[in-house]
Amino acid sequence: MTLLIFGGTGTLGRQIVRKALENGFHVRCIVRNKRAANFLKEWGAELVYGDLTLPETLPLSFQGVTAIIDASTTKSDDNIELINVDWYGKLLLLELSKYAQINRFIFLSILNSEKYPYITLMQMKSRVENIIQRSGIPFTIFKYTGFFQALINQYAIPILEQKPILITLKSPTINYIDTQDAAFFCIKSLCIKEATDKVFVTGSSQGWKSEEIIYLCEKLSGQKAKTQIISIYILKVFRQITGFFEWSLKISDRLAFIEVINDTQNFTTSLEYTYDVLDINPQEILELDFYFREYFEMMLNTLENLNVSQIKKIKTSII
Ligand SMILES: NC(=O)c1ccc[n+]([C@@H]2O[C@H](COP(=O)([O-])OP(=O)(O)OC[C@H]3O[C@@H](n4cnc5c(N)ncnc54)[C@H](OP(=O)(O)O)[C@@H]3O)[C@@H](O)[C@H]2O)c1
């Protein structure tokens, strides 16, 4: 069975490639830069040059493909680039998938995308989800809140570097997920017939509030965090003001994301449904405290070794 993966070099995409190879799939990755994607080839994937914004680069790669996993997105600040990749690029993928009669199209989306049409990325995600559901192509859609990996930049590094962490008043409980587990959900869904034509909310089974994550990081790092509290109300007002100006849309979008994250109603029921249909035991899924424990142990060891070798270097230079 040949899997065609878009976004295989990304944070989640690379875990999907690895998991697919471990499970015996033949994996073909569409990449924009073969040299930068060489690690995927070393793992055993086939690399094919392609770019979602260059339609002529894509059709040939669909030959002999059974399923597609689309983990591509743009992080560009440019709205035109975003629309080209996350809207026109996806429409093209769907057209080609229909033509190639693929057995499953897996699309990765964001929780509550449908509720925030004024955020460009969310609007694109929601519209693509709707088109997939009406396309007649067998599909599975996963909707995430966020990945553990992003929390390193948000909490762990600022604590280690003694920089301030922005938190909102009354922070919501969020079920983040490790990208390795998010990849496991995707690959598992390929082998489960009942996962066809379904939309799954996805996360680990334990939710965390910002203050709980900070407390955990403080405990594991032995350092006190510097926090700055901002109110969601002020963010909303600020977003309405900045939303008027095109130049500030990006700031506006970022602020709006905080609102999105603050809206996780009915999450638990949907999550239970996901675990149930995919027949996944929640205990198999990594929890945030284990993830952070490993991260801090590794970082603190590295820092300690760095200090010892730096001290040795200084001593040697003095001698
Ligand atoms: N990150 C999160 O917290 C989060 C939360 C919810 C949902 N999601 C969704 O999960 C998926 C994966 O997210 P991620 O954070 O892993 O993304 P990422 O790390 O930013 O990776 C994006 C991937 O898309 C590829 N790509 C970008 N532009 C392309 C183009 N024009 N043609 C072909 N490929 C292109 C990139 O390739 P290059 O290496 O060439 O740049 C990269 O492999 C996305 O659909 C995202 O919306 C993410």
The ligand as a MOL file (V3000), in Angstrom:
LIG
                    3D

  0  0  0     0  0            999 V3000
M  V30 BEGIN CTAB
M  V30 COUNTS 48 52 0 0 0
M  V30 BEGIN ATOM
M  V30 1 N 1.2650 22.9730 15.1120 0
M  V30 2 C 0.1370 22.8930 15.7900 0
M  V30 3 O 0.0680 23.1880 17.0050 0
M  V30 4 C -1.1420 22.4260 15.0870 0
M  V30 5 C -2.3650 22.4600 15.7860 0
M  V30 6 C -3.5080 22.0020 15.1400 0
M  V30 7 C -3.4410 21.5360 13.8370 0
M  V30 8 N -2.2450 21.5370 13.1720 0 CHG=1
M  V30 9 C -2.2160 21.0490 11.7720 0
M  V30 10 O -1.3600 19.9170 11.6920 0
M  V30 11 C -0.7110 19.9100 10.4020 0
M  V30 12 C 0.7990 19.8470 10.5960 0
M  V30 13 O 1.2240 21.0070 11.3100 0
M  V30 14 P 2.7730 21.2270 11.6630 0
M  V30 15 O 2.8310 22.1500 12.8260 0
M  V30 16 O 3.4400 19.8980 11.7280 0 CHG=-1
M  V30 17 O 3.2570 22.0180 10.3410 0
M  V30 18 P 4.7640 22.4740 9.9730 0
M  V30 19 O 5.7370 21.9690 10.9500 0
M  V30 20 O 4.7040 23.9490 9.7260 0
M  V30 21 O 5.0150 21.7330 8.5690 0
M  V30 22 C 4.4010 22.2090 7.4110 0
M  V30 23 C 4.7770 21.3020 6.2700 0
M  V30 24 O 4.1100 21.7630 5.0840 0
M  V30 25 C 5.0690 21.8220 4.0230 0
M  V30 26 N 4.7090 22.8600 3.0560 0
M  V30 27 C 4.5860 24.1940 3.2810 0
M  V30 28 N 4.3180 24.8220 2.1250 0
M  V30 29 C 4.2670 23.8680 1.1520 0
M  V30 30 C 4.0460 23.8960 -0.2480 0
M  V30 31 N 3.8300 25.0360 -0.9060 0
M  V30 32 N 4.0710 22.7290 -0.9430 0
M  V30 33 C 4.3070 21.5450 -0.2950 0
M  V30 34 N 4.5400 21.4560 1.0260 0
M  V30 35 C 4.5200 22.6140 1.7510 0
M  V30 36 C 6.3710 22.1780 4.7260 0
M  V30 37 O 7.4490 21.8430 3.8690 0
M  V30 38 P 8.8960 22.5790 3.9180 0
M  V30 39 O 9.7620 21.7150 4.8160 0
M  V30 40 O 9.3350 22.5950 2.5090 0
M  V30 41 O 8.6560 23.9560 4.4880 0
M  V30 42 C 6.2840 21.2780 5.9570 0
M  V30 43 O 6.6660 19.9700 5.6480 0
M  V30 44 C -1.1880 21.1680 9.6820 0
M  V30 45 O -2.2690 20.8540 8.8580 0
M  V30 46 C -1.6180 22.0780 10.8060 0
M  V30 47 O -2.5750 23.0420 10.3990 0
M  V30 48 C -1.0950 21.9740 13.7640 0
M  V30 END ATOM
M  V30 BEGIN BOND
M  V30 1 1 1 2
M  V30 2 2 2 3
M  V30 3 1 2 4
M  V30 4 1 4 5
M  V30 5 2 4 48
M  V30 6 2 5 6
M  V30 7 1 6 7
M  V30 8 2 7 8
M  V30 9 1 8 9
M  V30 10 1 8 48
M  V30 11 1 9 10
M  V30 12 1 9 46
M  V30 13 1 10 11
M  V30 14 1 11 12
M  V30 15 1 11 44
M  V30 16 1 12 13
M  V30 17 1 13 14
M  V30 18 2 14 15
M  V30 19 1 14 16
M  V30 20 1 14 17
M  V30 21 1 17 18
M  V30 22 2 18 19
M  V30 23 1 18 20
M  V30 24 1 18 21
M  V30 25 1 21 22
M  V30 26 1 22 23
M  V30 27 1 23 24
M  V30 28 1 23 42
M  V30 29 1 24 25
M  V30 30 1 25 26
M  V30 31 1 25 36
M  V30 32 1 26 27
M  V30 33 1 26 35
M  V30 34 2 27 28
M  V30 35 1 28 29
M  V30 36 1 29 30
M  V30 37 2 29 35
M  V30 38 1 30 31
M  V30 39 2 30 32
M  V30 40 1 32 33
M  V30 41 2 33 34
M  V30 42 1 34 35
M  V30 43 1 36 37
M  V30 44 1 36 42
M  V30 45 1 37 38
M  V30 46 2 38 39
M  V30 47 1 38 40
M  V30 48 1 38 41
M  V30 49 1 42 43
M  V30 50 1 44 45
M  V30 51 1 44 46
M  V30 52 1 46 47
M  V30 END BOND
M  V30 END CTAB
M  END
